[in-house]
Each structure stands twice: as C-alpha cells, then as structure tokens.
Amino acid sequence: MQMTVLQEWRNQKGLRQVLGNIGWLGSDRVLRMLGGIVVGTAVARYLGPNKFGVLNYALAIYGLFNSISNLGLDSLVVRDVALQPGSESELLGTSFFLKTGASVITTAAATLATWLLHPHDATAITIVALLSFASISQGFDVIDYFYQAKTRSRSAVIPRTVVFVAASLARVAAILVHSSLLVFAWIAALEIVFSELGLAIVYLAHNRPHKHWRFHSPRARALLAESWPLLLATLLVMIYLRTDQIMLGAIAGPVAVGHYSAAVKLSEIWYSLPMIICSSVMPRLAPLLQSASALYYQRLQRLYDLMAGLSLVVAIATAFAGSLAVRLLYGASYAPAGVVLVIHIWTGLFVYVSCVGG
C-alpha cells in the first residue's frame, strides 16, 4: 500500500514537472510568436519587400548550413542525459566540442556558398558571414538539452527570453532611427551570441560545484554513429524549408522572396507548438519503452493523434483568415503573400506528425 501511494506521488510529481516544463516553453514560444508578429511585421513593413527579401534570402542560406552544425545531436543528448545522469559531464563536453567544431566548418562553407551564388551581392555575403560566425557560440546549446532532459527548461528559457526582448527593442529602435539593413543583421547576430552566453552563465550559477566537461573520443564516435541519420533528416527538412527561398532569390528576385517569406513566417510560427509538447514529454516517455512498452506505445499514439488534430485546426482557421491577416499585418504591398500562406499552412500537418517521429 505504501509503495502504491509512493509510486502515485512520484507519477503526479513527474506529471507536474512535465506540465510545468510545457508551461515555461509555451510562454517562451508565445512571447516569440507575439514578438514575431508585432516586431517582425514592423521590420517587414519598414524594409519593404525588396530589402526584406534580401534579408530572408541570406537567412535561408545561413539556416541551411547552420542546421548541419547541430550534427543531429539534440534529441540524442536529451535522451542520454535522461537515461544516464551519471555521464552528464562526458555527454555535454563531447557534444559541445563536436558542435563547436562543426560550426566553424559550416561558417566557412556558408560564406563561400553565398559568394559563389552571388559574388557581387556584398550585403547578402556580409549577413551570412555575420550570422554564421555568431552561431559558433551555439555549442552552448547543449546546456539547453541538459535542462530539457531534467524537465527544467525554465533555467534555459529565462536568459533567452531576456535577450529576445532586448533584441526586439533594438529592432524597434533601429526602425525609429531609420537604420540600414545591415543593422538588423548585427542585431540578429548579437542576439545569438548573448543568448548562448546567458545559458552558460545560468548553468555555471546553478551547478555548483562545477562538473568539468570533457571530450571523450569513444562517446563522440558513438554519438556520431547514431546521429548521422538524424542529421540527414534535419538537413533534408531544412532543404525543404529553405530551398524555395533560395530558388526564388535566384529566379524571381528579392521582391518575390519578400512576399514568400512574409507568408512562411506566419505559417512557421505554428511549428513551435509540437516542439514544445514533444520536448517536454519525451524525457518522461522514453524510459517507458524499456519498463512498460505497452504503455509507451499507447501514449505515443495519443501524442500522434494530438499533433494531427492540432495541425488541422490551425490549417482550417488559416484557410479562412490567412489573406486578411497578411493585409492587416504587413500592409497592401505584401498582399500576394496571402495566397501563399493559405497553401503553405497545410505543411504543418506533416511537420507536427514528423516532430513526434523524430
């Protein structure tokens, strides 16, 4: 009887942790969603379809190469920290050095690719170089994975939210003083760097005495041997998400990229919802595969059903209100983006379901 009560209490505690984690991640995503709508649309209005297209063309190239630097390690690190708490220093240290080394390589590759595609477009080359160089600091993302595994995302959300708010205010200030396109690129690059520094500071403050991270070659080989299919899948998804903008930039010019990007940004806002739910549920769900496989598959199916249902609700609502939303948010100059949004929103069904599969 005592064991039953104790087990029930532990289950309730675990559920509270999961719900609390979802709450923190959800509040962060909602804030970023609102910031993307308010500040992002203000930036789009200020820059106009042409400059906004140049910015998003550069972001597409950067995002494509930046996805490679992750090496598909995120979900593996979350899983292994949850299942092997005694190996945290080795896991985090090895993953940090792998991600940092990969980021150095992808920084050079992204800049070179932009130069080869548009050798005379100094603005696009500069933006890609700035963002790629800043992304070298994203090795500290392993701290975020650590907090996800512990269902303590609050510790990662707070510093990133503070930096996001500061960057949003900086963008508003840049609009008010009529800044150039490169100023917005600098703000984006600094946002990346300070977000990572915030993670590092919180980790050092909350984990005393400090456990020294260390690189472990056998662990690195094991992670890479398991992560390459995830890396390939992530790369293919990023190609699917970003190649359209790169192709439009090469074929139809920056104005078409501006219209298309405006629609895609509204559509992709909703992609954060399955990520919030899955990243919070997975650390609690994964151990059931070994201890109670029937319950694991039952809850996994419920998660699939939930994701599919949510995506359909979002898509149907957008089909009716998408064009009006574009005109209200971006203005008449972005009207062609309305049709793109109504079509593009249906990709969410596949994104939501694939998030669970990943």
Protein Blocks (a to p, Z undefined) as FASTA:
>chain_A
ZZmmmmmmmmmmmmmmmmmmmmmmmmmmmmmmmmmmmmmmmmmmmnommlmmmmmmmmmm
mmmmmmmmnnommmmmmmmmmmmmmlmmmmmmmmmmmmmmmmmmmmmmmmmmmmmmmmml
mklmmmmmmmmmmmmmmmmmmmmmmmmmnopakmmmmmmmmmmmmmmmmmmmmmmnopaf
klmmmmmmmmmmmmmmmmmmmmmmmmccdddddddfklmmmmmmmmmmmmmmmmmmmmmm
mmmmmmmmmmnojklmmmmmmmmmmmmmmmmmmmmmmmmmmmmmmmmmmmommlmmmmmm
mmmmmmmmmmmmmmmmmmmmmmmmmmmmnojklmmmmmmmmmmmmmmmmmmmmmmmZZ
